[in-house]
Amino acid sequence: MKPTMTVEVTSALPAALEPLRTLAMNLRWTWRRQSEDLFRTLDPEAFSRSGESPVAMLPMVSATRLAEASRDESFLARMRAELGDLETYLGSGRWFQRTVPTGGPVPAVAYFSMEFGITPTLPIYSGGLGILAGDHLKSASDLGVPLVAVGLLYQYGYFSQSLDRDGWQQETYRLNDPAKLPVEPVRGEDGEQLTVSVTLPGSREVRIGLWVAQVGRVPLLLLDTNLEGNDEDARNITDRLYGGDHEHRIVQEIVLGIGGVRAVEAYTQASGFPTPQVFHLNEGHAGFSGLERIGRLMRGGAGFAEALSEVRAGTVFTTHTPVPAGIDRFDVEELRRYLDADPAGISRLIGALPVEAALALGTEDGGQVFNMAHMGFRLAQRANGVSALHGAVSRRMFADLYPGFEVPEVPITSVTNGVHRRTWISHTMDDLFKKALGDVDISALSDWSPLATLQDAELDRARDQLRAALVDMARTHVHDAWIRRGADESELAWTREILDPEILTIGFARRVSTYKRLTLMLRDPERLRRILLNPDRPVQLVIAGKAHPADRPGKEFMQQLVRFADEAGVRHRIAFLPDYDIRMASVLIAGSDVWLNNPIRPEEASGTSGMKAVLNGGLTFSISDGWWDEMATDEAGWTIPTAEVADQNHRDELEAAALYDILEHRIAPLFYDTDARGQRAGWLRKVRASLVQIAPRITAARMVRDYVTELYLPAAHAAAAYAEDPSLAASFTAWKGRTADAWSQVSVQDVRMSTADGAPVEDTGQVGTGAEITLSAAVELGSLEESSVTVEALLGPVGEDGELVDPQIITLRRGEDGRFQARLTLGRPGTVGTSVRVLPQHPALASRAELGLVATA
């Protein structure tokens, strides 16, 4: 009989246990073992049923158990200790407070991202970008960086993945109930939830509710349009992550960027959090935030150019996309419609903002396409890629935005991604770290050499435990996946015996897109089968990942892989695990002996999954791309050589063959090579080398420190200069205008080299090694003052193509004869070339290439 009605019964928390709610609502428990264990101890079954979510769990614990815990002095002591530790963590001075000079305004940061991967209990992430953002917040909290983050509270988040009988990806969406999430409404003085709004075309006002998730010391503001009073379309703006069409994406990005700036203002006023000086855009999705800030300054009386200069000073833009296809591009007419110009050309979306001037920040050549990355670079005085190689790729990719400059001088730096150690290290490996390094904040240490003292036996035992845990998880997931695929329980006995806890285990998990080449391992399926089934040195593969719902090629790659894994002959050696998320990843990355990464170089911006494996004693097996390109060493992993051929099909063949050769002839033999004690001495030597040489460099703590010192603090100082000198924006804008207008008058003429006795070098064309010469040029500045420019010589060897190779930059000063000159010594033999150029110079410039003005000989 079906019930005529239902009611949900929940338990009230006794007063003595109220601190549990405080602990549950601060997501620090996601990276503090003791707090998580406290909740698990309270009710292991409820903790499991809740999806390991303390917020959802507490109402599920029986009143009897709560009453018992409220009288349990041992439990209460643990709870009070955890609460005390949290209060100390929140209130104590940390790295930032010890490092950043005091006395001036707090250089606070507002960090915008489309997704945040912090915990599965807050499902507002899809993949690497979100995980990176989540780790950024956690490490910013650990370091004490005053940062407020801004994202969207998705009603459904990203999809849950399953497979049909034929191995085709199926997507389902689960409703997120804020009452069961670790979020709270941001309330104003009247006790009501704070809201902000944006006005879309047709005078359609969309209200946005503010929620906050507390990530340690960092507030994460989440914007929600699913509010009463909004029409159905408006309520659905924050429905799904990366769902819908271009129009839906534009409106989501308007809410994130424009609504986000307004939300930060409302939050700082209500909470007392310091007003941010720096705005960090994690990808181009948040570009509208810069337009909103320009509009605010213009409403205060600034001109567009002045407002843009001031906004640029305090903006940092991070690009994660090394291929043009990965960038958000919209039809200019779509953007023009949403900016919604009045008869005077001023936006109704952002008051005072001139629409055509704003569109010019993102239009590509031809003016029909609006490029969100281009707008990001034009709005930010400081920009970076997410690995050294990606920085170099980005400088080439966006060089046209800085005409007249060589690619190495394009002002895009790099901060290599990192991972939050306490989140991603397994308990087993964490115990070994503490044994070797002590119970300290290991991420703050640059020297992890004590890990080299870990003994073979203890390290081998730890790796065996982690591999066994992965095998157990994989068996459960494969069994459950087949049930969802329509199999009967009676035909699934084999799933209980797949994989082997004693066998070399290769992990591969990431977003399934074509450039990541999930199926490169299937290039020669028979050879892969032989490697997997080798009787003496068998190998097993555990694979996971999701394809975007609209990415049909990615889904086809996944189906090919799943069908291979379904084959009876190999299904005990290869497993595909559906519905990859943070919880699955934590087991998979810890249990894999080797982490495989084989993208098309250089299309992987950074990649972080392999970093997590490193922290757990896994070894890297990768194409020289992303982070591995700058850290690769044969002592700590294996590099798949890149085939320098134009044909992609042939390239795949060559690189797949190299993958098989290394796996079969180098990796597997080393894993199975044991000494007289039965231990893998050679393998473990490589593991220790990875832990000592690689692990300290891939922490998010190192990453956030780099952002603070290299980008946030310079941006904060630049922003503060505008605040301290209200005339700076106008004077700098006027200077730029004068400089641009006069630049056609600037020229370099009559470049000369002469020896110490005044003889022209060109008379002989030769000088001796070690000879001192004078390099000089006649420079015409027109109406520009000398203080507005810098004159430089580029000096270096000449390559086969006639171009200067890694030239030295030498500043020239005006001499008594009016020529600009410098004395230098030529120390190396060979053909040396020089060129002289003039560049604009101003204290408010962050880069010599910023204005795109250069005059050369």
GIPENOR-V390331 format. One record per residue. N is the residue number from 1. SS is DSSP state (helix for helix, strand for strand, loop for the rest). NEAR is the number of other ideal C-beta (glycine too) atoms within 8 Angstrom. Layout:
# GIPENOR-V390331
n=<N | N>
ss=<SS | SS>
near=<NEAR | NEAR>
This chain:
# GIPENOR-V390331
n=<1 | 2 | 3 | 4 | 5 | 6 | 7 | 8 | 9 | 10 | 11 | 12 | 13 | 14 | 15 | 16 | 17 | 18 | 19 | 20 | 21 | 22 | 23 | 24 | 25 | 26 | 27 | 28 | 29 | 30 | 31 | 32 | 33 | 34 | 35 | 36 | 37 | 38 | 39 | 40 | 41 | 42 | 43 | 44 | 45 | 46 | 47 | 48 | 49 | 50 | 51 | 52 | 53 | 54 | 55 | 56 | 57 | 58 | 59 | 60 | 61 | 62 | 63 | 64 | 65 | 66 | 67 | 68 | 69 | 70 | 71 | 72 | 73 | 74 | 75 | 76 | 77 | 78 | 79 | 80 | 81 | 82 | 83 | 84 | 85 | 86 | 87 | 88 | 89 | 90 | 91 | 92 | 93 | 94 | 95 | 96 | 97 | 98 | 99 | 100 | 101 | 102 | 103 | 104 | 105 | 106 | 107 | 108 | 109 | 110 | 111 | 112 | 113 | 114 | 115 | 116 | 117 | 118 | 119 | 120 | 121 | 122 | 123 | 124 | 125 | 126 | 127 | 128 | 129 | 130 | 131 | 132 | 133 | 134 | 135 | 136 | 137 | 138 | 139 | 140 | 141 | 142 | 143 | 144 | 145 | 146 | 147 | 148 | 149 | 150 | 151 | 152 | 153 | 154 | 155 | 156 | 157 | 158 | 159 | 160 | 161 | 162 | 163 | 164 | 165 | 166 | 167 | 168 | 169 | 170 | 171 | 172 | 173 | 174 | 175 | 176 | 177 | 178 | 179 | 180 | 181 | 182 | 183 | 184 | 185 | 186 | 187 | 188 | 189 | 190 | 191 | 192 | 193 | 194 | 195 | 196 | 197 | 198 | 199 | 200 | 201 | 202 | 203 | 204 | 205 | 206 | 207 | 208 | 209 | 210 | 211 | 212 | 213 | 214 | 215 | 216 | 217 | 218 | 219 | 220 | 221 | 222 | 223 | 224 | 225 | 226 | 227 | 228 | 229 | 230 | 231 | 232 | 233 | 234 | 235 | 236 | 237 | 238 | 239 | 240 | 241 | 242 | 243 | 244 | 245 | 246 | 247 | 248 | 249 | 250 | 251 | 252 | 253 | 254 | 255 | 256 | 257 | 258 | 259 | 260 | 261 | 262 | 263 | 264 | 265 | 266 | 267 | 268 | 269 | 270 | 271 | 272 | 273 | 274 | 275 | 276 | 277 | 278 | 279 | 280 | 281 | 282 | 283 | 284 | 285 | 286 | 287 | 288 | 289 | 290 | 291 | 292 | 293 | 294 | 295 | 296 | 297 | 298 | 299 | 300 | 301 | 302 | 303 | 304 | 305 | 306 | 307 | 308 | 309 | 310 | 311 | 312 | 313 | 314 | 315 | 316 | 317 | 318 | 319 | 320 | 321 | 322 | 323 | 324 | 325 | 326 | 327 | 328 | 329 | 330 | 331 | 332 | 333 | 334 | 335 | 336 | 337 | 338 | 339 | 340 | 341 | 342 | 343 | 344 | 345 | 346 | 347 | 348 | 349 | 350 | 351 | 352 | 353 | 354 | 355 | 356 | 357 | 358 | 359 | 360 | 361 | 362 | 363 | 364 | 365 | 366 | 367 | 368 | 369 | 370 | 371 | 372 | 373 | 374 | 375 | 376 | 377 | 378 | 379 | 380 | 381 | 382 | 383 | 384 | 385 | 386 | 387 | 388 | 389 | 390 | 391 | 392 | 393 | 394 | 395 | 396 | 397 | 398 | 399 | 400 | 401 | 402 | 403 | 404 | 405 | 406 | 407 | 408 | 409 | 410 | 411 | 412 | 413 | 414 | 415 | 416 | 417 | 418 | 419 | 420 | 421 | 422 | 423 | 424 | 425 | 426 | 427 | 428 | 429 | 430 | 431 | 432 | 433 | 434 | 435 | 436 | 437 | 438 | 439 | 440 | 441 | 442 | 443 | 444 | 445 | 446 | 447 | 448 | 449 | 450 | 451 | 452 | 453 | 454 | 455 | 456 | 457 | 458 | 459 | 460 | 461 | 462 | 463 | 464 | 465 | 466 | 467 | 468 | 469 | 470 | 471 | 472 | 473 | 474 | 475 | 476 | 477 | 478 | 479 | 480 | 481 | 482 | 483 | 484 | 485 | 486 | 487 | 488 | 489 | 490 | 491 | 492 | 493 | 494 | 495 | 496 | 497 | 498 | 499 | 500 | 501 | 502 | 503 | 504 | 505 | 506 | 507 | 508 | 509 | 510 | 511 | 512 | 513 | 514 | 515 | 516 | 517 | 518 | 519 | 520 | 521 | 522 | 523 | 524 | 525 | 526 | 527 | 528 | 529 | 530 | 531 | 532 | 533 | 534 | 535 | 536 | 537 | 538 | 539 | 540 | 541 | 542 | 543 | 544 | 545 | 546 | 547 | 548 | 549 | 550 | 551 | 552 | 553 | 554 | 555 | 556 | 557 | 558 | 559 | 560 | 561 | 562 | 563 | 564 | 565 | 566 | 567 | 568 | 569 | 570 | 571 | 572 | 573 | 574 | 575 | 576 | 577 | 578 | 579 | 580 | 581 | 582 | 583 | 584 | 585 | 586 | 587 | 588 | 589 | 590 | 591 | 592 | 593 | 594 | 595 | 596 | 597 | 598 | 599 | 600 | 601 | 602 | 603 | 604 | 605 | 606 | 607 | 608 | 609 | 610 | 611 | 612 | 613 | 614 | 615 | 616 | 617 | 618 | 619 | 620 | 621 | 622 | 623 | 624 | 625 | 626 | 627 | 628 | 629 | 630 | 631 | 632 | 633 | 634 | 635 | 636 | 637 | 638 | 639 | 640 | 641 | 642 | 643 | 644 | 645 | 646 | 647 | 648 | 649 | 650 | 651 | 652 | 653 | 654 | 655 | 656 | 657 | 658 | 659 | 660 | 661 | 662 | 663 | 664 | 665 | 666 | 667 | 668 | 669 | 670 | 671 | 672 | 673 | 674 | 675 | 676 | 677 | 678 | 679 | 680 | 681 | 682 | 683 | 684 | 685 | 686 | 687 | 688 | 689 | 690 | 691 | 692 | 693 | 694 | 695 | 696 | 697 | 698 | 699 | 700 | 701 | 702 | 703 | 704 | 705 | 706 | 707 | 708 | 709 | 710 | 711 | 712 | 713 | 714 | 715 | 716 | 717 | 718 | 719 | 720 | 721 | 722 | 723 | 724 | 725 | 726 | 727 | 728 | 729 | 730 | 731 | 732 | 733 | 734 | 735 | 736 | 737 | 738 | 739 | 740 | 741 | 742 | 743 | 744 | 745 | 746 | 747 | 748 | 749 | 750 | 751 | 752 | 753 | 754 | 755 | 756 | 757 | 758 | 759 | 760 | 761 | 762 | 763 | 764 | 765 | 766 | 767 | 768 | 769 | 770 | 771 | 772 | 773 | 774 | 775 | 776 | 777 | 778 | 779 | 780 | 781 | 782 | 783 | 784 | 785 | 786 | 787 | 788 | 789 | 790 | 791 | 792 | 793 | 794 | 795 | 796 | 797 | 798 | 799 | 800 | 801 | 802 | 803 | 804 | 805 | 806 | 807 | 808 | 809 | 810 | 811 | 812 | 813 | 814 | 815 | 816 | 817 | 818 | 819 | 820 | 821 | 822 | 823 | 824 | 825 | 826 | 827 | 828 | 829 | 830 | 831 | 832 | 833 | 834 | 835 | 836 | 837 | 838 | 839 | 840 | 841 | 842 | 843 | 844 | 845 | 846 | 847 | 848 | 849 | 850 | 851 | 852 | 853 | 854 | 855 | 856 | 857>
ss=<loop | loop | loop | loop | loop | loop | loop | loop | loop | loop | loop | loop | loop | loop | helix | helix | helix | helix | helix | helix | helix | helix | helix | helix | helix | strand | helix | helix | helix | helix | helix | loop | helix | helix | helix | helix | helix | helix | helix | helix | helix | helix | loop | helix | helix | helix | helix | helix | helix | loop | loop | loop | loop | helix | helix | helix | helix | helix | loop | loop | loop | loop | helix | helix | helix | helix | helix | helix | helix | helix | loop | loop | helix | helix | helix | helix | helix | helix | helix | helix | helix | helix | helix | helix | helix | helix | helix | helix | helix | helix | helix | loop | loop | loop | helix | helix | helix | helix | helix | loop | loop | loop | loop | loop | loop | loop | loop | loop | strand | strand | strand | strand | loop | loop | loop | strand | loop | loop | loop | loop | loop | loop | loop | strand | loop | loop | loop | helix | helix | helix | helix | helix | helix | helix | helix | helix | helix | helix | helix | helix | helix | helix | helix | loop | loop | loop | strand | strand | strand | strand | strand | strand | loop | loop | loop | loop | strand | loop | loop | strand | strand | strand | strand | loop | loop | loop | loop | loop | strand | strand | strand | strand | loop | loop | loop | loop | loop | helix | helix | helix | loop | loop | loop | strand | strand | loop | strand | loop | loop | loop | loop | loop | strand | loop | strand | strand | strand | strand | strand | strand | loop | loop | loop | strand | strand | strand | strand | strand | strand | strand | strand | strand | strand | strand | strand | loop | loop | strand | strand | strand | strand | strand | strand | strand | loop | loop | loop | loop | loop | loop | loop | helix | helix | helix | helix | loop | loop | loop | loop | strand | loop | loop | loop | loop | loop | helix | helix | helix | helix | helix | helix | helix | helix | helix | helix | helix | helix | helix | helix | helix | helix | helix | helix | helix | helix | helix | helix | helix | helix | helix | helix | loop | loop | loop | loop | loop | loop | strand | strand | strand | strand | strand | loop | helix | helix | helix | loop | helix | helix | helix | helix | helix | helix | helix | helix | helix | helix | helix | helix | loop | loop | loop | loop | helix | helix | helix | helix | helix | helix | helix | helix | helix | helix | loop | strand | strand | strand | strand | loop | loop | loop | loop | loop | helix | helix | helix | loop | loop | strand | strand | strand | helix | helix | helix | helix | helix | helix | helix | helix | loop | strand | loop | loop | loop | loop | strand | strand | loop | loop | loop | loop | loop | loop | strand | helix | helix | helix | helix | helix | loop | loop | loop | strand | loop | loop | loop | loop | loop | strand | strand | strand | helix | helix | helix | helix | helix | helix | helix | helix | loop | loop | strand | strand | strand | strand | loop | loop | helix | helix | helix | helix | helix | helix | helix | helix | helix | helix | loop | helix | helix | helix | loop | loop | loop | loop | loop | helix | helix | helix | loop | loop | loop | strand | strand | loop | loop | loop | loop | strand | loop | helix | helix | helix | helix | loop | loop | helix | helix | helix | helix | helix | helix | helix | helix | helix | helix | helix | loop | loop | loop | loop | helix | helix | helix | loop | loop | loop | loop | helix | helix | helix | helix | helix | loop | loop | helix | helix | helix | helix | helix | helix | helix | helix | helix | helix | helix | helix | helix | helix | helix | helix | helix | helix | helix | helix | helix | helix | helix | helix | helix | helix | helix | helix | helix | loop | loop | loop | loop | helix | helix | helix | loop | helix | helix | helix | helix | helix | loop | loop | loop | loop | loop | loop | strand | strand | strand | strand | strand | strand | loop | loop | loop | loop | helix | helix | helix | loop | helix | helix | helix | helix | helix | loop | loop | helix | helix | helix | helix | helix | helix | helix | helix | loop | loop | loop | loop | loop | loop | strand | strand | strand | strand | strand | strand | loop | loop | loop | loop | loop | loop | loop | helix | helix | helix | helix | helix | helix | helix | helix | helix | helix | helix | helix | helix | helix | helix | loop | loop | loop | loop | loop | loop | loop | strand | strand | strand | strand | loop | loop | loop | loop | helix | helix | helix | helix | helix | helix | helix | helix | helix | helix | loop | loop | strand | strand | strand | strand | loop | loop | loop | loop | loop | loop | loop | loop | loop | loop | loop | helix | helix | helix | helix | helix | helix | helix | loop | loop | loop | strand | strand | strand | strand | strand | loop | loop | helix | helix | helix | helix | helix | helix | loop | loop | loop | loop | loop | strand | strand | strand | strand | loop | loop | loop | loop | loop | loop | loop | helix | helix | helix | helix | helix | helix | helix | helix | helix | helix | helix | helix | helix | helix | helix | helix | helix | helix | helix | helix | helix | helix | helix | helix | helix | loop | loop | loop | loop | loop | loop | loop | loop | helix | helix | helix | helix | helix | helix | helix | helix | helix | helix | helix | helix | helix | helix | helix | helix | helix | helix | strand | helix | helix | helix | helix | helix | helix | helix | helix | helix | helix | helix | helix | helix | helix | helix | helix | helix | helix | helix | helix | helix | helix | helix | helix | helix | loop | loop | loop | helix | helix | helix | helix | helix | helix | helix | helix | helix | helix | helix | helix | helix | helix | helix | helix | helix | helix | loop | strand | strand | strand | strand | strand | strand | strand | strand | strand | loop | loop | loop | loop | strand | helix | helix | helix | loop | loop | loop | loop | loop | loop | loop | loop | strand | strand | strand | strand | strand | strand | strand | strand | strand | loop | loop | loop | loop | loop | helix | helix | helix | strand | strand | strand | strand | strand | strand | strand | strand | strand | strand | loop | loop | loop | loop | loop | strand | loop | loop | loop | strand | strand | strand | strand | strand | strand | strand | loop | loop | loop | loop | loop | strand | strand | strand | strand | strand | strand | loop | loop | loop | loop | loop | loop | strand | strand | strand | strand | strand | strand | strand | strand | strand | loop | loop | loop | loop | loop | loop | loop | loop | loop | loop | loop | loop | loop | strand | strand | strand | loop>
near=<2 | 3 | 5 | 3 | 4 | 4 | 4 | 4 | 4 | 6 | 11 | 6 | 10 | 9 | 6 | 6 | 11 | 9 | 10 | 14 | 9 | 10 | 16 | 13 | 9 | 11 | 12 | 12 | 12 | 10 | 8 | 11 | 7 | 10 | 12 | 11 | 8 | 14 | 14 | 9 | 8 | 13 | 10 | 7 | 6 | 11 | 13 | 7 | 8 | 11 | 7 | 11 | 11 | 14 | 11 | 11 | 17 | 12 | 7 | 11 | 11 | 7 | 7 | 6 | 10 | 14 | 9 | 8 | 11 | 11 | 6 | 8 | 6 | 6 | 11 | 11 | 8 | 11 | 13 | 9 | 9 | 14 | 11 | 8 | 10 | 13 | 8 | 8 | 10 | 8 | 5 | 6 | 5 | 9 | 10 | 11 | 8 | 6 | 6 | 8 | 4 | 4 | 3 | 5 | 7 | 5 | 13 | 13 | 15 | 15 | 14 | 16 | 15 | 15 | 13 | 14 | 13 | 13 | 10 | 9 | 12 | 12 | 11 | 16 | 16 | 10 | 10 | 11 | 13 | 15 | 13 | 15 | 17 | 16 | 16 | 14 | 17 | 18 | 16 | 14 | 13 | 13 | 13 | 11 | 12 | 11 | 11 | 17 | 16 | 15 | 16 | 13 | 13 | 13 | 11 | 11 | 12 | 12 | 10 | 8 | 11 | 12 | 14 | 9 | 7 | 6 | 10 | 8 | 11 | 8 | 8 | 7 | 9 | 8 | 6 | 13 | 6 | 9 | 4 | 8 | 11 | 13 | 11 | 6 | 10 | 14 | 9 | 10 | 4 | 5 | 5 | 6 | 9 | 14 | 9 | 11 | 10 | 13 | 9 | 13 | 7 | 4 | 5 | 9 | 8 | 13 | 12 | 16 | 13 | 17 | 14 | 13 | 13 | 11 | 16 | 13 | 8 | 14 | 12 | 15 | 16 | 13 | 18 | 13 | 15 | 10 | 11 | 3 | 4 | 10 | 6 | 5 | 6 | 12 | 11 | 10 | 12 | 13 | 11 | 12 | 12 | 8 | 8 | 8 | 5 | 8 | 8 | 10 | 12 | 12 | 11 | 14 | 15 | 14 | 17 | 17 | 17 | 14 | 14 | 16 | 14 | 13 | 15 | 13 | 9 | 13 | 16 | 13 | 6 | 11 | 8 | 4 | 10 | 8 | 7 | 11 | 13 | 15 | 14 | 15 | 18 | 15 | 13 | 14 | 15 | 16 | 15 | 11 | 15 | 17 | 15 | 13 | 12 | 15 | 14 | 9 | 13 | 13 | 8 | 6 | 4 | 11 | 8 | 11 | 9 | 13 | 15 | 11 | 14 | 13 | 13 | 11 | 14 | 13 | 16 | 15 | 14 | 13 | 17 | 12 | 10 | 12 | 7 | 6 | 4 | 6 | 10 | 10 | 8 | 12 | 9 | 12 | 6 | 12 | 13 | 10 | 8 | 12 | 14 | 11 | 12 | 8 | 4 | 5 | 8 | 11 | 15 | 11 | 12 | 12 | 8 | 8 | 16 | 9 | 13 | 8 | 9 | 13 | 13 | 7 | 13 | 13 | 13 | 11 | 4 | 6 | 7 | 7 | 11 | 14 | 13 | 15 | 12 | 13 | 14 | 16 | 13 | 10 | 15 | 13 | 10 | 13 | 13 | 14 | 17 | 14 | 15 | 9 | 11 | 16 | 13 | 10 | 11 | 15 | 12 | 9 | 8 | 13 | 10 | 6 | 10 | 13 | 6 | 8 | 12 | 4 | 8 | 5 | 9 | 14 | 12 | 13 | 11 | 13 | 13 | 14 | 14 | 15 | 15 | 14 | 12 | 11 | 11 | 12 | 11 | 9 | 6 | 10 | 14 | 11 | 8 | 13 | 11 | 9 | 8 | 9 | 11 | 4 | 3 | 7 | 6 | 9 | 12 | 7 | 10 | 4 | 5 | 12 | 6 | 7 | 14 | 8 | 6 | 11 | 6 | 10 | 8 | 10 | 14 | 11 | 8 | 12 | 11 | 10 | 9 | 15 | 13 | 10 | 11 | 17 | 13 | 8 | 13 | 13 | 13 | 8 | 12 | 13 | 11 | 8 | 13 | 10 | 9 | 9 | 10 | 5 | 9 | 5 | 6 | 5 | 6 | 12 | 7 | 8 | 10 | 8 | 7 | 12 | 14 | 8 | 8 | 4 | 10 | 13 | 16 | 15 | 17 | 14 | 13 | 11 | 11 | 13 | 9 | 7 | 9 | 11 | 10 | 13 | 9 | 11 | 12 | 10 | 10 | 9 | 8 | 6 | 8 | 11 | 10 | 8 | 12 | 13 | 10 | 11 | 4 | 5 | 9 | 12 | 14 | 14 | 13 | 18 | 14 | 12 | 12 | 13 | 13 | 9 | 7 | 4 | 10 | 6 | 7 | 13 | 12 | 8 | 13 | 15 | 12 | 10 | 13 | 11 | 10 | 11 | 12 | 7 | 8 | 4 | 6 | 12 | 12 | 8 | 13 | 12 | 14 | 13 | 16 | 11 | 9 | 11 | 8 | 10 | 8 | 13 | 13 | 10 | 11 | 15 | 16 | 17 | 15 | 15 | 10 | 13 | 17 | 10 | 17 | 12 | 13 | 9 | 10 | 9 | 9 | 15 | 12 | 13 | 16 | 15 | 13 | 14 | 14 | 13 | 15 | 15 | 13 | 13 | 11 | 15 | 14 | 17 | 14 | 17 | 14 | 11 | 14 | 14 | 14 | 16 | 13 | 9 | 10 | 11 | 9 | 7 | 7 | 11 | 14 | 11 | 10 | 13 | 7 | 8 | 9 | 3 | 7 | 3 | 6 | 7 | 6 | 9 | 11 | 11 | 9 | 10 | 15 | 12 | 10 | 11 | 12 | 12 | 9 | 12 | 13 | 10 | 7 | 10 | 12 | 14 | 9 | 11 | 11 | 10 | 9 | 8 | 7 | 3 | 7 | 5 | 10 | 13 | 10 | 8 | 10 | 12 | 8 | 13 | 12 | 12 | 11 | 17 | 14 | 12 | 11 | 14 | 13 | 11 | 9 | 15 | 14 | 15 | 14 | 12 | 15 | 14 | 10 | 11 | 13 | 14 | 8 | 8 | 15 | 14 | 10 | 10 | 16 | 12 | 9 | 13 | 13 | 12 | 12 | 14 | 8 | 5 | 7 | 5 | 6 | 10 | 14 | 10 | 8 | 12 | 12 | 8 | 10 | 12 | 9 | 10 | 13 | 9 | 6 | 11 | 11 | 5 | 10 | 13 | 7 | 14 | 9 | 5 | 12 | 10 | 10 | 10 | 11 | 7 | 4 | 5 | 7 | 7 | 13 | 7 | 6 | 6 | 5 | 5 | 8 | 5 | 7 | 7 | 10 | 9 | 14 | 11 | 17 | 13 | 17 | 10 | 13 | 9 | 11 | 8 | 6 | 13 | 5 | 7 | 5 | 10 | 12 | 9 | 14 | 12 | 13 | 13 | 12 | 11 | 11 | 10 | 8 | 3 | 4 | 5 | 6 | 13 | 8 | 6 | 9 | 7 | 7 | 11 | 8 | 14 | 8 | 8 | 9 | 3 | 4 | 6 | 10 | 12 | 12 | 11 | 7 | 9 | 7 | 10 | 5 | 7 | 3 | 5 | 5 | 10 | 9 | 11 | 11 | 17 | 12 | 14 | 10 | 12 | 8 | 9 | 4 | 9 | 10 | 9 | 7 | 10 | 12 | 10 | 9 | 10 | 10 | 10 | 9 | 9 | 8>
